[in-house]
Amino acid sequence: MKYIVFLGDGMADLPVHELDGRTPLMAADKPNMDRIAREGLAGMVQT
């Protein structure tokens, strides 16, 4: 089994007026992240 770990360090941000009140992550074009979130599974792994 293969695992991919995404560490979203620094993704939390404040809304920006110039982005119509959206955060930079909300405004970004991120089709690959959206697809992984839609089709992937979330869970915990003991290491």
C-alpha positions as CSV (number, residue, x, y, z in Angstrom):
1,M,0.0,0.0,0.0
2,K,1.3,3.5,-0.9
3,Y,0.7,6.6,1.2
4,I,0.9,10.3,0.4
5,V,1.1,12.7,3.2
6,F,0.1,16.3,2.7
7,L,1.3,18.7,5.3
8,G,-0.6,22.0,4.9
9,D,1.8,24.1,6.9
10,G,1.1,27.8,6.4
11,M,-2.3,27.2,4.7
12,A,-4.3,28.9,7.4
13,D,-4.6,32.5,6.4
14,L,-6.9,35.5,6.9
15,P,-9.4,36.7,4.3
16,V,-7.9,39.4,1.9
17,H,-10.1,42.3,0.8
18,E,-8.5,42.3,-2.7
19,L,-9.6,38.7,-3.1
20,D,-13.3,39.5,-2.4
21,G,-12.9,38.4,1.2
22,R,-11.4,35.0,0.3
23,T,-8.2,33.5,1.7
24,P,-5.3,33.0,-0.8
25,L,-6.0,29.2,-0.7
26,M,-9.6,29.7,-1.5
27,A,-8.7,32.0,-4.4
28,A,-5.9,29.7,-5.8
29,D,-6.4,27.5,-8.8
30,K,-5.6,24.1,-7.3
31,P,-7.2,21.3,-9.5
32,N,-4.9,18.6,-8.3
33,M,-5.5,19.3,-4.6
34,D,-9.2,19.4,-5.3
35,R,-9.2,16.1,-7.1
36,I,-7.2,14.3,-4.4
37,A,-9.6,15.7,-1.7
38,R,-12.5,14.5,-3.7
39,E,-11.2,11.0,-4.6
40,G,-8.8,10.3,-1.7
41,L,-9.3,8.8,1.7
42,A,-8.4,10.4,5.0
43,G,-7.1,8.4,8.0
44,M,-4.5,7.9,10.5
45,V,-1.4,5.7,10.3
46,Q,0.6,4.5,13.3
47,T,4.3,4.8,12.7
